[in-house]
Amino acid sequence: MNKSELINSLSEETNFSKKDVAKVLASFTKIIERTLRKGEKVSLTGFGTYWISKRPARIGINPATKERISLPAVNVPRFKPGKHLKEEVRSL
């Protein structure tokens, strides 16, 4: 499912206009990004938790040239599904 399909589904489910649903979805993602940027977690009970994890600097290998390269430390977004989401997916 892509973004436009999600907007269509939410619009049908809630009877809100697609334009309103698109605004809410955009705000939702901005709020999550802003909260993660502050270093805080976002927990949606039953659905899951988003947080930032620090990946340390490391030595990698360029696959084309086999040359060793230094990769800097980076922050990466993480997601852990909640109990309800896990149960829904397992029952498939």
N, C-alpha and C positions, 0 to 999 in steps of 0.2 A: 504494500500500500504506500503510495506516495502522498505528498502534502495535499495536493488537490483532491485526491480520493478521500483523504481523512476529513478535509473540510466538507466535502459532499456528504459523507456519512454522518458527521456531527450535525450538519444542517438538517438532514432528514430525521435524525433521532430527537433533536431538541426543538424543531420547528422555528429555529432562528434563521435569519437570512445568511447566505454564504458570506456576505461582506462582514457581518457582525462576527461570525465564527472565525473568519480569517484574522480579524483584529484581536480577538481573544487568544487565538493560537500564537500570534506574533508576540503579544504581551507575555504570554506564558513562557515562551522560550527566552525572551529577553530577561525576565525575572530570574529564571534558572541560571542563565549565563552570568548575570550581575551578582547573584548570591554566591556562585562558585568562584567568581573572580575575587570576592572578599575572603575566600577561604572557608566558607560555611557550607554545611550540608543542606540538601533539600530532601526531606522525607515525605513521601506520600503513602500513608498507611495502607497496607494491602497491595500496593502497586510496586513500590521500591524506593531506593535511596540513591541519590546522585551525590558524588563528592569528588574532590581533586586528590590525585595521588602524585607524588613526586617520583619521577624515574631518574636515578642517578646517572652521572656522566659515565660513559663506557667507551671501549674500543670496539669498532665495528669493522667490517670488511666490505669494500666496494665490490659487488658481484661481477661487474664488467672487467675490472682491472686486477682484482684480487689484492688491491692495495689496502693496508690498514689505515683506518681513518678514526679520528677522535670525534665522538658524538657528545654534544653538551647535555647537561641535566635539563630535563623538561618537566612541566606539569601536564598531566593527562587527566581528562575526565573519566570517571568510573561510574558504573551503575550496578547495583545489586538488587535483583528482583525480590519483591515481598512475598510473603507466604501465599496470599490469595492468587497472585499471578503465577507462581510456581505450580500451584495445584491445578489451575485452569489449563496450563500448558501440558502438564503431565497426563491429563485425562484424554488427550487427543488420540 
